[in-house]
Amino acid sequence: MKALSLLIALCLFGGACMRSPDTVPEITPQLEERPVKGTEADSAPVGITTHRNHLVMVRESGAIVKIDPRNLERVMTAQVTENVRAGMISGGDKLLLRTKEPPLRWIIFNLETFREITRIIPSGETEQALAIGNNILVTHNQNKLTVTTLDSNPLRKEIEILPGDFRACRVHGDRVLILSRTELFELKPPGFVLQRSTLPHSAAGDFLLHDKFLYYGGENRLLVKWSPHSPNAEWTAPLPRILKVAPLEAGKFIAVLPEDQHIHFFTPGGGHAWWSPLSGTRLYPPLRLDENIVVFLYPHHAPEIRFFNWKKQTVITHKGATPLRDLPRAVKGHLFFLVESNGEIQLHTLANRRGVEISIEPEFPRVAGRSLEFRINPINLVRAEFNLSVRSRDSKTPVLTIALPRTDPITAAWLPRDPGEYILEVEAISKDGFKASTRKRFKVHDLAEFTRVHISAIQAECHGDRVAGGDTKP
């Protein structure tokens, strides 16, 4: 059998050779949403949270699963003895679950040991669990907030705040911060010693504690940076509308979303660094994903997800296709959320699409004796190496094999001698160990046969046009 091909394999560079980045950005325009496989079970998920760079999913049956976000594999599982419902909260190493069947009970679960530690009977359906920390639970009932330790000899502290004045609360380590319209309440161990501080500006909503400073939106349309117990604000910055959602730490910036449907970024000194329109109405509170602030926008049945990168001052948009059923979570460069799909609740993840694409030039015609160019397009790979091969469709033996180095752009040329159907295969190995592969079928024509067939087709078409136009001449 005569040789199938004469090959010319070359790396062709356009101008100076550019190096791929050493790391892939956490979010790129090439995103991929997909269900997390291996998490199917006989009951629907009711909520997700994060703990120590892992995702934790809770099912209605009381099953609790810890998932590694990098490979989406199960790390640990546990089972509580009651069915649970949506509305769980978490903080520190604690998770609070609500039982589904009456009487209502709160199950306190330790995310570190992955075991249930206690159960609490709330005083009634009106009592709400607001925040939980490593050993602290904060509840709200009518005009009272109750702070309780989660040990065998619990301590309790009650604080009266009018329902219209309560704004937010947080458990930071072993202390509790409660923000009202005009005051900050701070409880510290031992014995929950209470300190009260008057705010320099009345608070409109939630707050952020960052580097010992409190950031919040004032009722007077100001962003306030304030050191607790100080009589005056560190600085204030005007906002176009009132701010109710908690500010977010964004690197050296503070990100805020007032009710003007824009996102704003402020410097440590209060300067207005960057702003961008949301281009929609916010569906959930924003969250941080590495160098991005992520905002979920209406409509609920197909939410739009926008990533605002404060370093590059860019915006990337992903259009969802299914309704969300719980607060999204971000961990290790991935977004996770529960969606309703085909009548079921599923766990989905959104992250960079990674892989490799190939194209062949020319697209048409491809004939024996004329060179073909293979173009390789890596997708979110880090300085990848490529193994390329071409084989006949009816053979397992390649007629071309070549290893291509870590360079951009990457092309290879091949001069086929014989017509036939071929398969082009490319394997990519990213510097971080990720592997991807793809294949493409193509056909190489005999030049004489290709010319004869297409000239005949053109002649037939021309003859048909003459007949249709009434020309009966031969």
Secondary structure, 3 states (H helix, E strand, C coil): CCCCEECCCCCCCCCCCECCCCCCCCCCCCEEEEECCCCCCCCCEEEEEEECCEEEEEECCCEEEEEECCCCEEEEEEECCCCEEEEEEEECCEEEEEECCCCCCEEEEECCCCEEEEEECCCCCCCEEEEECCCEEEEEECCEEEEEECCCCCCEEEEECCCCCEEEEEEECCEEEEEECCEEEEEECCCCEEEEEECCCCEEEEEEEECCEEEEEECCCEEEEECCCCCCCCEEEECCCCCCCCCEEECCEEEECCCCCEEEEECCCCCEEEEEECCCCECCCCEEECCEEEEEECCCCCCEEEEEECCCCEEEEEECCCCECCCCEEECCEEEEEEEECCEEEEEEEEECCEEEEEEECCCCCECCCCEEEEEEEECCCCCEEEEEEEECCCCCEEEEEEECCCECEEEEEEECCCEEEEEEEEEECCCCCEEEEEEEEEEECHHHHHHHHHHHHHHHHHHHHHHCCCCCC
